[in-house]
Amino acid sequence: EKTYILGPGDITFIEFIGLPELSKNYVIDASGSLILPEIGYINVEGKTLIETKSLLLKEFGDYIYEPKINIYVVKQRVLNVLVKGEVNRPGLYTLGEQNNDSNNSNFGSNDSLTSIQSQTLYVPKLFDAIQKGEGITLNADLTNITVIRNNPESNGGGKIKTTINLLSLLEDGDLTQNISLRDGDVINVK
């Protein structure tokens, strides 16, 4: 997604068009950096895929004539989200861990993009976070759940806030209300 913010633990697939030997998975390390051929460490933490792509094009311009690069997230890092308000167990929860052990073995350095895309990317949703909080209390207003999220630097930085109506999900099956979560989201059930 355009506004996904990269961070340590994300596994990216960087495709160098015309240079298949460089096209493979690159993990963002604990310092927020990718370790790339010719360039070495390049910090991408806090950047979107679009920002990272333009940074890579600029950096690789010295080594590759008119580089053509695509970048994809093939495995998202685990997410830490705060669930508060009218839930049975408010707290800080980690989401996205369930497939870690079994999936890591699938990500070798020789993966082709097609084999990666055929694997399903598990992205935690709002409902998952509410389940972690062991459901809502009797006082919860399902029409008024706020999610506060970090805004990418390219969109002005800071925080953005949205209000979700989970009642329309439950009553009308409006799945757009069950939004994908991001690392650092704060979910408040009013």
N, C-alpha and C positions, 0 to 999 in steps of 0.2 A: 504494500500500500504506500501511496505517495508520502504520507506523513509519519510513517514508522520511523522511530528514532533508534539508531544502532547503538549497541553497548556490549560490554564484555560478556562472552558466552554465546553470542550469536554466531551461527555458522553461515557464511556467505559462499555462493558459487560465483566466481568471477570468470566471465567468458571473454576471452581475447579473440575477436573474430580474425580468422586467418592464422592464429597461433595456438593450435589445440594443445601443444605441450605446456603452455602456461595456464590453460583453462582448467580450473579445479576448485575444490573447496578451500576456503581460507577462513580460519577461526579468528574472531576478535579476542585478543588475549586480555588478561586481567587489567592491563594498563589502558585498555581501550584502543589498542593498535592492531592493524593487520601487518603481517610480515610478508612482503612481496618481493619477487625476483627483481634484481637491479636496484630497487628503491630501498629495500629494508623496511624499517618500522615507519608506519604512517598512521597517525592518530585519526580515527573516524568516530570515536565516541561522541554521541550527541548530534551526529549528522544524519540526515535522511539519505535514502538510496540515491536520490537525484544529486544531492550535494556531494556524496561520496564519488559518484560517477564522474562529475565534472572535475573533482580534485584528482582522481586517477588519470583522467585524460590529460590534464595539465602536467602531472608528474611523469607520466610515461611518454609524453611528447618528446622528451630528450633522448629516449632510447628506441622508440618505435616510430616509424614514419606514419603520420596520420593515424594514430591508434583508434581502433573501434572496440569499445568495451561495453559489456552489459553486466549488471550485478543483481543478484537475487538473494533473498534470505531463504535458505533451505531448512534451517532449524532455528527457531526462536529460543533465546535464553529463557530461563525460568523468570516468572514475573512476581514481583512483590507488590501486593495491593493492600490498602487499608480499607477495611469494611467497618463502618460505624453507624450509629443511630439505632433504629428500631430493628435490630437483628438479635437473635438469641445469644450469639457469642461474638461480640465485636472484637476486632483485632487485626493484626498484620498477618497476612497469609501469603504463602508461596503457591503459585499456580503453574501448571505445565510440566510437572515432574513425572507424571505417570509413565511416560514411555521412554524415559532417559536411557535406562540400561539396555533395553532391547534395540533402541534406535541407533545408538552410537556405533554399533558394529556395522551398520549399513553405510556409514559415511567414510569410505576409504578415499584415498587421494586420487584414485583413477575414475571416480564416478563420472559418467556422462550426464549432461543436463537432462536428457530424456528419462534416465533412470531416477534422477532426483525428483523431477516433476511428477513422476508417477507415485511417489511416496506422499501420503497425506501429511500436511503440516498442521499439527494440532495448535489451535489458537484459543486460549481461554476466553470465555464469554462472561458477560455480567451475571448470568444465572449460575455459573460455576462459582463465582465469588460469594453469592448469596448462600449457596449450598454450604460453602466452607464456614460461613457464619451461622450455620445450622438453622437457616430459614429466618423468616421475619416474625416479629411479635404481633400481637393483636392490635397494637396501636399504629402499625405501619401504614403510611399512605402510599399505596403502590403507584399512584399517578404522579408522585413527586420524589423520584430518586435522582440525586445529582451525582455526576461523575466529574471530578476535577483532574485534569491531565496536563502534563508538561507539553508546551507548544514548541515545535522546532524553531531554532534560531532564524531560519529563513522566513518563517511566518511571523517574526517579531518576538519570539521567545516568550518567557513568562508562563502563565497558566491559562488554560481555557476550561470553560465549564459548560456542561450540557445537562438538561433535565430529561429523564427517561420516564415513560409511562409504561410500567410493566403490566398494568391492568389490561392495556390493549393487546399485549402479547398473549396473556392468559385467556381473555375473552374473545378476541378476534383473530388470534394466531398471527399477529403482526410481528414477524421475526426480526424486522429492522430494529426493534426496541432492544433485542438481546445483543448489544454491541460487543465487538471484540475489545478485549482489554489490553492495556499497555503497561509496561513496567512503571511503577510509581503512581498509578491511578489511585485516587481517593474516592470511595463509593460511600455516599451518605444516604441512608434510608430515612426520610423525614417522618 
